[in-house]
Amino acid sequence: MSYEWFPWYPALFRADTMHLTAEQDGIYRRLIDHYMETRQPLPDSDTALARIAGVSVDSWAMAAAMVRPFFKASAQGFLHHKKCDNVLAVQDGRNKKQSEKGKKGAEKRWKKNAKLQEAGSSGYATAMPQLWPEDATRHDTIEELSTNVANKKKNTKKKKSDSYTPAFENFWKAYPKNDGSKSTASEKFEAAVASGVAPETIAAQAAAYADHIQRSGAYTAHAATWLHQKRWEVDYATLPAERNQAHEPKQSSKRQRLIASTHDAFTSITSANAAPDPFNLRGSGGAGSPENAGGLLRGNAPVRQGAGGDQGNNAGVLQRVGSVPDAKDS
């Protein structure tokens, strides 16, 4: 059974079936649907047609005189419908064309893959011709495939390691350790050598760059980036050896402002020795005297000092301005 759609034109169908009753119209529509679903002509049998339409033989006998003229009987015992046959022919032609295009594409891919395999490359086709050989069991074939995959991975790694030249390996050993791609760096290195740069020069400059990184603590560029930017032309002996300040931890501007404001507030309080002290904030011994340890500062916040050296009821007169060391530690 085919589930492919087919075009339906209600206006044309209504124009051809205006003379049919509702029951006859429904029977005719069911016959057309069966014709398109099975993609075959209808059997020229009243019993079979009644069963396809879903009605009794008597109901079909009453409607047959109006429905049969839409079909043409053949000598082989089938009823053909002209419009249905035309639509099916168009669909079959389209499917055949797509199938031929798919076969041509598959053949093209397999030919390309065969050429790559002959050249020793690792090309892949998008389909497999036969997964299980006829003379092998499924268990043996799975083990065989697993072994082939493992061997292929080993060969790929071996080819990668063998593809680097000794000159590049010397450069790679001299260059500082980094997470860059070795294969990309190899391409950049070979391009530099092809342009006329001596590989010994590049390796020597890489060693000088590694020494500079160790002395200065600067950021290590990827080898491919270093080669692409021709950094072997830099004189690393003349570069400053100071540690890169960009990587040192910095205090946030908010923290710096908080420290500065706390320092200013504490300075303004302790420098007011000559100013009037109606509330006896400085105590009898002055702001910086040992006697003031229990007067001006109590813990981490300034408080109001009473006449006798104890806290008064107005201890909250001054707000906390930040974390200030205890007077005993000053």
N, C-alpha and C positions, 0 to 999 in steps of 0.2 A: 504494500500500500504506500502511495506517495503522499506526502504532506506539503508538496510545493503549492504555492498560491497560484491562482489563475485570475485573469482580469474579469470583472463583472460590471456590466453597464446596465443599470436599472431602467433607464429610459428606453433603450433598445429592446430589452426584455419585455417591458410593459407594452411597447408598441406591437410586438409580435404575439402577445398573449391577451389582448383586450377582450377577445371573444370567449375566453375560458372562464369557468366558474372558479370559485376559491379552491374547491377540492381538486379540480383538474389542474389548476395552477400549481398547487402544492405537489401533486404527483409528478408533474413535468419537472419541477425544480429538483426533486429528489433523484430523479433519473439522471439529470445533468450532473449533479454532485457525485453520484456513483460512477458515472462515466469518467470524470476528471480524476477522482481518487484512484481508481483502478487503472487508469490510462488505457482502457480497452473498450471496444464497442460492447453494447448491451446484447444479451442473448435474446433471440427472437422467439420467446416463449411467454405466453400470458401468465402462467404460474410463476415463473421466475421474475417477471416484471412486477407482478403484484407483490411478491415478497420484498423486492428491492424498494418499492414505493411505500411499503408498510401498510398496505390496505388489503382487504379481502379480494378474492377472485371476482366476486360479483361486482364490487365497487370498481375494480379495474376494467371489467367488461363494459360497464356503463361509460367509463372515461376513455377507453382505448380509441374509440372512433375520433376523438378530438386530439389525443396526444400522439398517436402513431404517425400522423402526417409530418411531424417535426423530424422524424428519423427515416432513413432509407435502408431497406432490407437488402442484404447481400445474399449471394448464392451459398455462402458458407454458413448461413444461419445466424447472422448477427445484424444488429441495427446500428447504423452509423449516423453520426451527427456532424454536419459540415463544419459548423463553427468550432465545435470541440476538437475535431481533427486538426483544424488549422492552428489552434492554440497549442495543442500537443506537439505539432510539427515544429513550431517556433521554439518551444522549450527544449525539445530534443536537439535541435540544431545548436542552441546556446550551450547546453550541457556538453555536447560533443566538442565544441570549440574550446571550452574551458579545459576539458580533459586532455585535448591535444596540446594545449599550451603548458599544462602541468607536466606532461610527459617530456616535452622538449626542454623545459627548465630542469627537470631531474637529470636528463641525459647530459645537459650542459654542465651541471654541477659535478656529476660523476666523472666526466672527461677531465674537468679541471682538477679534481681530486687525484685522478690517476697520474696526471702530469706532475703534481706536487709530490706525490709519493715516489715517483721515479727520480725526482730531483733530490730526494731525501728530506723534504719539508714535512711539517706536521699539519697539513691541511685536513679539513674534515668536511664530509658531505652532510647534508641535512637529513638524510634518510639512510637506513640500513637495509641492504638487499635481503639478507637472511641471517637471523640471529642464531639459530640452532642448526648445526650441520646434521644431516640425516643419519650419519654413522656415529653420532656421539650422544651420550646421555645428558640430561639437563645438569646433573651434579658435576660431571666432568667439565662441561662447558663453562659453568660459573667459575670453577677453580682456574680454568684456562684464561678466562677473561680477566680475573683478578691478578693473575701473574703477569699478563700482558700490560695491564695498567700500571702495576708497580715497576716493571722494567722500563716502561715509557717515561715515568717520572724520574727514575734514576738517570736515564739517558739525557733527559732535558736538563737536569742539574749539571751533568758532566759537560754537555755542550756549552752551557753558560760559563762555567769556570774555564773551559778551554778557549773561549772566545776572547779573553783578555790577553793583551800582549805583555811581555815581560817588562817593557818600559812603563806601561801603565801600572802594573803591580808595584813597581818601585815607587811611583808617585803615590799610590794609594797607601802604602806603608808609611811614607813620610808625612802624609797629610793628617791633620788632627782628626780625632775620632768624631764622627757626626752621624746623623740618621739619614743622610741623603742617599739617593739611588746610585748604586755603583755602576749599573749599566748606562744610565744617562751621563754620569761623569766620564765613563769610558768613551762615549761618543764625542763629548766635548774635547777630551784629551786628544783623541785621534785627529779631530778637526784642527786643533791647534798645531799639532805636529805636521799635518799636511800643509798648513799655511807657512811653514818654514821655521817654527820655533823648535829649538833643540829640546828633546825630552829630558836631558840632564838638567837644563836650566829650569824647567818647570818643577822637577823633583826637588832641586836645591831650594827654590823659592818656597815650595810647600813646606820644607823643613824649617825655613826661616819664619814662615807664617805660624807654624806650630810653636816655635820658641816665643814669638811675639804674643800669641794667645796665652801661653803659660805665664809670661811676665805681667801682662796687662789685665788679664782676666776678661778680655773683650769677648763679644759674641762670636761663635764659630760659624762661619757661613758653610752652606752645603758645598761639596766639592764641585758639583756641576755649576753652581752659581759663581764660585771662585774662578773657574776656568772660563766661563762665558764672559765674565767682566774683565778678563785678562789681568787678574791681580798678581800674576807673576812679575809684572812690570813695576810693582811697588817696592820701594827700598825700605824694608821693615827695620833695618838697623837704625834709621833716623826717626822712627815713630816713638812717641813718648811711652814710657814703661809704666806710668801710673795706672792704678786700677780704674776701670771705667766707672765713673760716678753714676752713670745711668742705671747701674744694677745695684747700687747701694740702697738700703731701705730709707725712705724719706718719711718725715713726719707730715701729717696732713695739715693743711692750712688752718683748719678748724681747731686742731689741737694746739698749734702755735699761737693762735689768737687767744685761746683759753689760758695758756701759760702766761702770755704777756699781760692779759687783764688781771690775772691773779697777782702777778708780781707788782703791777702798778698799784693795785688796791692795798697790798701789804706795805708797800713803800710809803704810800700816802698816810697810812695809819701810824707807822713807826716814826715818821719824820715830823710829826706834829708835837714835838716835845715843848716848843715855846708857845704853842697856842693855848688859849684858856681851856680848862678841863672841868666844866661844871659838873659833869657826871662822874668824875674821877675814873675815867676809862683807863688812864695809864697807870693808875695805882701810885703808891708812895715812892716806888723805886725807879720810875721811868719805864719807858717802853722796852728798853733793852736790858734792864737790870734783872738779876736773879730773883729779886723780891717780887717781880711782876709775873713770875711763872704761874701763879694762881690767879692773877688779876686780869691782864689784858686778854690772854689767850687761854682758853680751856679746851683741850683736845684739838680739834681741827677747825673751830669756829670762834670768832671774837664774841665775847659776852660783856655785859655791863658789870662793872666792878662796884660793889658797895663800899661804903665808908670803912667798914671793918675788914675788907678783903674778901668777903663772901659774895656770892651772886645775889642780886636783888630781884625784885619782881619784874624789872624791865630787861630781863636777859635777852629778849628778842629784839632789842632796839636796833642792833646791827645784823644785817643779813649775812649769811655764809657767802663768801666770795670765792671759794675754791679750797683746795687742800693745801693747808699751810702747816709747816712743821711746828711741833710743840716748842714753847719758849724754853723748855729745859734743854732742848737739843741745839739751840742757837748759840 
